[in-house]
């Protein structure tokens, strides 16, 4: 099963999306966008940049958990991962975004 982007509307009326792997696990989450069109633009940016290793910034949280950020060519953050329990798990997440991001379909989240 291929990955997919799910667009959600928050309680305040803003939009965000999650990229889910084929198994349904969230592998990348976006920031909040003012409009659905802006969120869709963010998805297109993920599709365009997901395969490019140079667009990934690996980070460590204040608690010491590894995570990554996907950035656009202009350096703007497009999305970020969950916190992982090891660098190896984080690298699996990067590989999953690279594999799923470019060809993922777009769907509205149900609830």
N, C-alpha and C positions, 0 to 999 in steps of 0.2 A: 504494500500500500504506500502510495506516495505521500509526501508531506503536504501540508496545507496551511495557508494563512487564515486566521479567524479574526474578523473585525468585530470589535465590541464597542458598545456605547456605554459610557460610565454614567453614574447617577447625576453628574453635573452637565451631561449633554455632550461631553467631549468624546473623542474616538481614540481607540488604540487597537493594536493588533498583537497577536501571538503567532509565531511560526511553530507549528507542531510537526514532529516527526511522524512517520507512518504508523508508529505504535501509539500515537495520541499524546505523547509527552511533549510539553512545551520546551522548546530549545532556544527561543529568542523572544523577547518582549520589547515592544516599542515604548516610546514616550507618549504623552497625551497630545492629541492634535485637535485643533479647533473645529475642523471640518472632516467629513468622510473623505472628500477629495484629497485632502492633505495626507490622511492616513494611507490612502491608496497610492499616493506619491511615495510615501515611505516604503511601502511594500515593493514598488518598482525599484527603489534604491537598493533594497535588500537583494532582490533578484539580480540586479546589475553587479553588486559588489561581493556577494556571498562566496564566489569561487576564488577571489583574490586574497591570497595569504597576507599581503601587506595591509589589508583593511582590518585585520584583527589585532586588538590590543589586549594582551593578557594582563590581568590585575589580581591583586590580593585584597580582600576586605579587611577591615579593622580587626575582625576576629581571626584573620589568617586563612580564610576560605578563598580558594581560587575561583575566578570567574572571568568572563571575557566580554568585550564590547566590540561591536561591528561598527566601523566608521565609513562614511562616504569619502569620496576623493577630496572634498573640501575640509575634511577633518571633523565634520559634524557627526555626532553619535546617532546611529540609526536604531540600534537596539542593543540589549544586553541580555546575558544569560542568567540562569539561576546561579546560586552558590553551589559549588561542587565540594566533595569531601577529599579530593586529591587532584594533583595536576594532571594525572592520566585521565581521570574522568572528565576534566575540563577539555582536554585535547579531543576526547571522543565527542564532546558537544560541538567543538569547532568543526570537526569532520562531518558531523551530522548536519550542521547549518550549510556547509559547503555542498553536501550531497543533496539536501532537500530544498534549499533556498531558491536556486535558479529556476526550477520548474514547478514549484508548488502552486496549487490552485488557490483561489480566493473564495472564502465562504463567510457568511454571516454566522456568528456564534449563536447558538440557541440557548438563550438565558444567560 
